[in-house]
Amino acid sequence: QLAGFGAGHINVVVFTSGRGTPTGSAIMPTIKVSTNTPMYSSIPDLIDLDAGTIADGVETLAQVGDRIFTEIIEVANGRLTKAELGGHHEFALSRMYNTVIK
């Protein structure tokens, strides 16, 4: 999917995860957002932002939205994501149609 986003001229991806999927992209920066604080706390080197603070009652949806927006701006201006710092640059091209070989 990320390769398709890049082909569609997407410049920054925000990837939410509840299980800590170590996703990155060779084509564009991928900001990873955790949906729960325990997961964020267990793998802070893979996750850029903790949105679990909403469920924890620490922040509002609007406050986390502001943090995500700020992160997008900073990454678009050159700050490296955790995926980039960790060398995660998975790349896959999905098939759009069935391929028949004769």
SELO-545823 format. One line per 5 residues: for each residue x, y, z of N, C-alpha, C, O. Coordinates in nm, 4 decimals. Layout:
N
X Y Z X Y Z X Y Z X Y Z  ...
//
This chain:
102
0.0804 -0.1193 0.0000 0.0000 0.0000 0.0000 0.0851 0.1263 0.0000 0.0542 0.2220 -0.0711  0.1928 0.1273 0.0799 0.2735 0.2486 0.0869 0.3343 0.2835 -0.0478 0.3462 0.4012 -0.0816  0.3735 0.1815 -0.1262 0.4283 0.2092 -0.2593 0.3228 0.2766 -0.3464 0.3541 0.3679 -0.4229  0.1996 0.2323 -0.3349 0.0899 0.2941 -0.4092 0.0657 0.4374 -0.3668 0.0367 0.5233 -0.4500  0.0776 0.4636 -0.2376 0.0640 0.6016 -0.1894 0.1714 0.6895 -0.2520 0.1436 0.8010 -0.2961
0.2938 0.6386 -0.2555 0.4042 0.7148 -0.3157 0.3788 0.7410 -0.4624 0.4052 0.8503 -0.5125  0.3270 0.6393 -0.5318 0.2949 0.6561 -0.6737 0.1853 0.7605 -0.6925 0.1776 0.8251 -0.7970  0.1009 0.7768 -0.5910 -0.0069 0.8758 -0.5965 0.0351 1.0121 -0.5450 -0.0494 1.0986 -0.5222  0.1663 1.0323 -0.5261 0.2254 1.1597 -0.4860 0.1970 1.1976 -0.3406 0.1943 1.3159 -0.3064  0.1758 1.0970 -0.2551 0.1649 1.1228 -0.1121 0.3065 1.1480 -0.0602 0.3986 1.0747 -0.0964
0.3257 1.2489 0.0227 0.4599 1.2849 0.0695 0.4926 1.2354 0.2095 0.6091 1.2093 0.2394  0.3926 1.2220 0.2960 0.4113 1.1752 0.4330 0.2938 1.0849 0.4669 0.1791 1.1178 0.4367  0.3222 0.9704 0.5299 0.2170 0.8770 0.5705 0.2076 0.8768 0.7220 0.3096 0.8786 0.7908  0.0850 0.8745 0.7745 0.0613 0.8549 0.9167 -0.0026 0.7174 0.9300 -0.1141 0.6948 0.8829  0.0693 0.6252 0.9949 0.0296 0.4852 1.0054 -0.0076 0.4563 1.1499 0.0775 0.4646 1.2385
-0.1343 0.4221 1.1749 -0.1757 0.3889 1.3108 -0.1588 0.2399 1.3349 -0.1793 0.1583 1.2450  -0.1215 0.2057 1.4564 -0.0985 0.0660 1.4900 -0.1417 0.0386 1.6329 -0.1150 0.1169 1.7240  -0.2086 -0.0734 1.6504 -0.2451 -0.1191 1.7841 -0.1578 -0.2331 1.8302 -0.1630 -0.2741 1.9461  -0.0757 -0.2854 1.7369 0.0095 -0.3994 1.7704 0.1580 -0.3717 1.7497 0.2408 -0.4589 1.7761  0.1927 -0.2538 1.7037 0.3330 -0.2180 1.6905 0.3999 -0.2643 1.5630 0.5198 -0.2923 1.5626
0.3250 -0.2728 1.4557 0.3809 -0.3154 1.3289 0.4962 -0.2242 1.2887 0.4775 -0.1031 1.2771  0.6160 -0.2808 1.2671 0.7313 -0.1980 1.2299 0.7311 -0.1659 1.0810 0.8052 -0.2260 1.0032  0.6481 -0.0718 1.0430 0.6335 -0.0357 0.9026 0.7083 0.0925 0.8724 0.7021 0.1895 0.9479  0.7787 0.0912 0.7610 0.8453 0.2100 0.7116 0.8334 0.2099 0.5611 0.7727 0.1193 0.5040  0.8885 0.3070 0.4973 0.8797 0.3144 0.3520 1.0104 0.3662 0.2939 1.0721 0.4583 0.3474
1.0508 0.3054 0.1842 1.1691 0.3528 0.1127 1.1362 0.4759 0.0291 1.2267 0.5429 -0.0206  1.0086 0.5058 0.0134 0.9642 0.6116 -0.0767 0.9280 0.7406 -0.0035 0.9550 0.8499 -0.0533  0.8670 0.7285 0.1144 0.8227 0.8475 0.1867 0.8284 0.8245 0.3367 0.8196 0.7102 0.3815  0.8430 0.9309 0.4155 0.8451 0.9155 0.5605 0.7129 0.8573 0.6109 0.6055 0.8925 0.5622  0.7228 0.7678 0.7090 0.6048 0.7045 0.7672 0.6052 0.7308 0.9175 0.6889 0.6783 0.9909
0.5105 0.8125 0.9615 0.4949 0.8450 1.1035 0.4054 0.7372 1.1636 0.2924 0.7173 1.1190  0.4568 0.6678 1.2655 0.3779 0.5629 1.3288 0.3157 0.6152 1.4576 0.3829 0.6754 1.5413  0.1852 0.5905 1.4714 0.1085 0.6376 1.5860 0.0504 0.5168 1.6579 -0.0198 0.4361 1.5968  0.0789 0.5034 1.7871 0.0228 0.3931 1.8649 -0.1188 0.4286 1.9083 -0.1508 0.5447 1.9336  -0.2025 0.3259 1.9164 -0.3399 0.3464 1.9622 -0.3550 0.3169 2.1106 -0.4619 0.3375 2.1680
-0.2464 0.2678 2.1734 -0.2518 0.2402 2.3167 -0.1151 0.2644 2.3798 -0.0115 0.2358 2.3197  -0.1165 0.3163 2.4995 0.0061 0.3552 2.5679 0.0965 0.2369 2.6046 0.2183 0.2492 2.5926  0.0414 0.1219 2.6493 0.1318 0.0104 2.6806 0.2175 -0.0326 2.5606 0.3354 -0.0639 2.5771  0.1597 -0.0342 2.4418 0.2354 -0.0710 2.3228 0.3418 0.0350 2.2941 0.4559 0.0011 2.2629  0.3061 0.1606 2.3041 0.4035 0.2685 2.2831 0.5191 0.2567 2.3816 0.6354 0.2721 2.3441
0.4870 0.2296 2.5066 0.5901 0.2196 2.6098 0.6822 0.1004 2.5888 0.7987 0.1043 2.6284  0.6307 -0.0060 2.5265 0.7123 -0.1262 2.5093 0.8066 -0.1176 2.3889 0.9084 -0.1867 2.3862  0.7750 -0.0344 2.2897 0.8608 -0.0225 2.1707 0.8770 0.1235 2.1270 0.8422 0.1584 2.0142  0.9291 0.2081 2.2147 0.9396 0.3508 2.1813 1.0339 0.3804 2.0651 1.0278 0.4885 2.0064  1.1210 0.2855 2.0314 1.2123 0.3077 1.9198 1.1446 0.2855 1.7845 1.2033 0.3156 1.6805
1.0211 0.2328 1.7850 0.9484 0.2084 1.6599 0.8301 0.3015 1.6386 0.7812 0.3139 1.5263  0.7834 0.3670 1.7439 0.6604 0.4460 1.7373 0.6925 0.5934 1.7592 0.7633 0.6291 1.8534  0.6398 0.6787 1.6715 0.6662 0.8229 1.6801 0.5762 0.8939 1.7815 0.6218 0.9830 1.8531  0.4499 0.8551 1.7876 0.3546 0.9249 1.8746 0.2629 0.8258 1.9462 0.2264 0.7223 1.8905  0.2267 0.8582 2.0689 0.1321 0.7785 2.1463 -0.0037 0.8477 2.1466 -0.0206 0.9530 2.2081
-0.1006 0.7874 2.0769 -0.2372 0.8403 2.0789 -0.3216 0.7681 2.1837 -0.4401 0.7972 2.2000  -0.2593 0.6733 2.2548 -0.3279 0.6041 2.3626 -0.3635 0.6961 2.4771 -0.4428 0.6604 2.5642  -0.3055 0.8137 2.4771 -0.3353 0.9122 2.5811 -0.4820 0.9552 2.5786 -0.5340 1.0044 2.6788  -0.5485 0.9370 2.4651 -0.6919 0.9676 2.4569 -0.7689 0.8677 2.5425 -0.8503 0.9066 2.6262  -0.7429 0.7374 2.5210 -0.8104 0.6327 2.5987 -0.7708 0.6389 2.7457 -0.8496 0.6038 2.8335
-0.6477 0.6840 2.7721 -0.6005 0.6956 2.9103 -0.6653 0.8133 2.9831 -0.6561 0.8229 3.1055  -0.7308 0.9031 2.9086 -0.7927 1.0210 2.9686 -0.6959 1.1326 2.9985 -0.7281 1.2250 3.0733  -0.5762 1.1250 2.9402 -0.4727 1.2250 2.9639 -0.4855 1.3422 2.8676 -0.4593 1.4567 2.9044  -0.5265 1.3130 2.7427 -0.5411 1.4163 2.6400 -0.6755 1.3987 2.5690 -0.7363 1.2917 2.5721  -0.7189 1.5055 2.5060 -0.8397 1.4989 2.4247 -0.8033 1.4601 2.2812 -0.6866 1.4644 2.2422
-0.9033 1.4228 2.2049 -0.8826 1.3932 2.0632 -0.8215 1.5137 1.9921 -0.7318 1.4980 1.9093  -0.8691 1.6325 2.0235 -0.8165 1.7541 1.9602 -0.6691 1.7765 1.9948 -0.5909 1.8181 1.9092  -0.6315 1.7494 2.1186 -0.4917 1.7676 2.1579 -0.4001 1.6700 2.0836 -0.2928 1.7082 2.0369  -0.4424 1.5456 2.0733 -0.3619 1.4472 2.0008 -0.3592 1.4822 1.8523 -0.2559 1.4682 1.7868  -0.4712 1.5272 1.7999 -0.4746 1.5718 1.6605 -0.3757 1.6840 1.6342 -0.3095 1.6862 1.5304
-0.3657 1.7768 1.7282 -0.2674 1.8857 1.7159 -0.1251 1.8312 1.7170 -0.0404 1.8779 1.6408  -0.0978 1.7325 1.8031 0.0365 1.6731 1.8078 0.0695 1.6014 1.6779 0.1819 1.6099 1.6285  -0.0287 1.5305 1.6224 -0.0059 1.4609 1.4953 0.0192 1.5610 1.3841 0.1092 1.5418 1.3024  -0.0591 1.6672 1.3803 -0.0405 1.7705 1.2784 0.0989 1.8328 1.2889 0.1667 1.8510 1.1877  0.1415 1.8652 1.4109 0.2744 1.9221 1.4322 0.3827 1.8250 1.3857 0.4814 1.8660 1.3248
0.3638 1.6956 1.4147 0.4603 1.5940 1.3728 0.4695 1.5876 1.2203 0.5791 1.5775 1.1651  0.3564 1.5935 1.1529 0.3555 1.5919 1.0058 0.4356 1.7094 0.9515 0.5171 1.6927 0.8608  0.4131 1.8268 1.0062 0.4850 1.9465 0.9605 0.6351 1.9311 0.9838 0.7149 1.9628 0.8956  0.6743 1.8828 1.1017 0.8167 1.8670 1.1324 0.8826 1.7639 1.0412 0.9942 1.7854 0.9938  0.8146 1.6530 1.0165 0.8690 1.5496 0.9277 0.8756 1.6022 0.7843 0.9733 1.5770 0.7137
0.7738 1.6741 0.7413 0.7757 1.7315 0.6065 0.8899 1.8313 0.5902 0.9369 1.8551 0.4789  0.9336 1.8887 0.7002 1.0449 1.9833 0.6971 1.1802 1.9172 0.7226 1.2803 1.9863 0.7411  1.1840 1.7837 0.7236 1.3122 1.7148 0.7279 1.3452 1.6330 0.8511 1.4454 1.5615 0.8512  1.2646 1.6409 0.9562 1.2940 1.5598 1.0739 1.2706 1.4129 1.0421 1.1697 1.3788 0.9803  1.3611 1.3259 1.0829 1.3497 1.1838 1.0531 1.2495 1.1151 1.1455 1.2394 1.1476 1.2638
1.1758 1.0197 1.0891 1.0828 0.9389 1.1684 1.1595 0.8260 1.2353 1.2756 0.8015 1.2028  1.0945 0.7570 1.3290 1.1583 0.6428 1.3955 1.1897 0.5337 1.2937 1.2922 0.4665 1.3051  1.1025 0.5153 1.1939 1.1275 0.4148 1.0900 1.2542 0.4498 1.0122 1.3349 0.3620 0.9819  1.2713 0.5766 0.9802 1.3915 0.6189 0.9070 1.5158 0.6028 0.9933 1.6189 0.5550 0.9461  1.5063 0.6422 1.1182 1.6202 0.6294 1.2088 1.6581 0.4831 1.2307 1.7756 0.4503 1.2472
1.5568 0.3950 1.2305 1.5809 0.2528 1.2516 1.6111 0.1744 1.1258 1.6368 0.0542 1.1323  1.6084 0.2410 1.0107 1.6405 0.1739 0.8850 1.5289 0.0874 0.8285 1.5550 -0.0015 0.7474  1.4046 0.1119 0.8701 1.2915 0.0361 0.8154 1.2506 0.0985 0.6823 1.2033 0.2120 0.6785  1.2689 0.0248 0.5743 1.2212 0.0738 0.4450 1.1679 -0.0417 0.3634 1.2213 -0.0772 0.2583  1.0606 -0.0992 0.4151 0.9941 -0.2077 0.3441 0.9357 -0.1547 0.2141 0.8975 -0.0380 0.2049
0.9294 -0.2392 0.1164 0.8803 -0.1978 -0.0142 0.8099 -0.3152 -0.0803 0.8675 -0.4234 -0.0921  0.6891 -0.2956 -0.1222 0.6163 -0.4012 -0.1924 0.5220 -0.3377 -0.2928 0.4622 -0.2334 -0.2663  0.5095 -0.4005 -0.4061 0.4132 -0.3568 -0.5064 0.3002 -0.4593 -0.5094 0.3235 -0.5773 -0.5354  0.1804 -0.4148 -0.4832 0.0652 -0.5041 -0.4854 0.0141 -0.5182 -0.6272 0.0259 -0.4270 -0.7090  -0.0426 -0.6335 -0.6543 -0.1048 -0.6529 -0.7862 -0.2406 -0.5871 -0.7878 -0.3181 -0.5989 -0.6929
-0.2684 -0.5188 -0.8949 -0.3984 -0.4552 -0.9104 -0.4987 -0.5504 -0.9759 -0.6193 -0.5399 -0.9532  -0.4475 -0.6435 -1.0575 -0.5335 -0.7348 -1.1310 -0.4737 -0.8737 -1.1236 -0.3548 -0.8898 -1.0960  -0.5566 -0.9741 -1.1483 -0.5062 -1.1115 -1.1551 -0.4150 -1.1258 -1.2771 -0.4414 -1.0684 -1.3828  -0.3100 -1.2012 -1.2612 -0.2162 -1.2245 -1.3693 -0.2288 -1.3691 -1.4157 -0.2191 -1.4617 -1.3351  -0.2497 -1.3880 -1.5414 -0.2606 -1.5212 -1.5973 -0.1395 -1.5455 -1.6863 -0.1158 -1.4710 -1.7814
-0.0634 -1.6492 -1.6555 0.0536 -1.6838 -1.7374 0.0168 -1.8023 -1.8233 -0.0285 -1.9049 -1.7725  0.0360 -1.7891 -1.9524 0.0007 -1.8983 -2.0457 0.1235 -1.9611 -2.1024 0.1140 -2.0542 -2.1824
//
